[in-house]
Amino acid sequence: MSELLVGEGPPDSELVRAAQAGDAACLGLMLSRHRAGMYAVALALLGHSPDAEDAVQEATLIALRRIGDIRDPKAAGPWLRMVVRNVCRAQLRRRSPISMAEPPARALTGASTGPPDPAEVLDLHALRDWVWSAVEDLSPALRLVTLLRYFTDVTSYEDIAALCDTPVGTVRSRLSEARRKLSDALEGAAERVHDDARAMNAKHRTIAEEAMASAHRGEIVSALSGRWSPQAEVMWPSGKRTRLDYLGGAFDRDLSDGVRHEITNVVASRQVVIWEAALHNPPEDPFHCPPGVVWVHFLDPSGRVGRVRLYHPRRGR
């Protein structure tokens, strides 16, 4: 544990600077110190309900990813309460009888920065390795919904439910449990050895881009076969299940129709790897394919792909 935790406790400014330098224990102490104020904001806006606790846990994860956004280290308390307030307002909008899209997680901080996604923000500071290690400690079901919700563009409960083939209510409960476990882990954080998350993501990004390049040469099956189990199964958006060789034929048909695939995001853990790809249709047939596809790879104990699920996010997201 950091020596900053000895004695009466350091001021917020020291905790913020230490957290921004990668000390998860100091971030956990800062969040514990302000938890009561954060919860008070949630109760004031949402009332006494499980939603208030969920809002605090959601804000905790946002603070974990966005601690680098604090410009005045002395203002940690107001910043954390602002994050909770924005999370609560998002929840209230979702309760509205008027259908509204959920805002992306990065919008909930109130930051006016540009379009970087959460994974890019996470890479800006040393806490990323703690985050990935904590995510790895979740059960497979909790890990998958967490990766989708916080590190890809598949963020709506409906899209996650469709991809995971599970009811929306189950997605909500799994995310709630995952948030609680990650919040508890952060508050009890101690120094430990972490995997190099940046290296893992870079490795799998290279694999994904090389696979797409091979696909455009008509060599997708040979490119993937060395990393896939011979019994690997592909589940298509239609629910059809096939082997790898069928995937090659599908890519060839796309190529002949003028469709090109472009990797836009890769999120990797030891057991799940997610690729997001844009589908570029030919100008003369702009709606030939959906605008994108998500690949969820489930790895077996040897690290080879044992199962893949393909999913098309809803058009217009």
Protein Blocks (a to p, Z undefined) as FASTA:
>chain_A
ZZklgcjbpafklmmmmmmnopaklmmmmmmmmmmmmmmmmmmmnopafklmmmmmmmmm
mmmmmmmmpmblmlmmmmmmmmmmmmmmmmmmmmpmbdcddddfklmnopabdfbdfklm
mmmpmklmmmmmmmmmpcfklmmmmmmmmmccblbfklmmmmnopafklmmmmmmmmmmm
mmmmmmmgccdddddfklmmmmmmmmmmmmmmmmmnopmmmmmmmmpcfkbccddfkopa
cdfklmmmmmmmmmmnopacddfbdcddfkbccddddddddfklmmlpafbdcddddddf
kopafbdcdddddehZZ
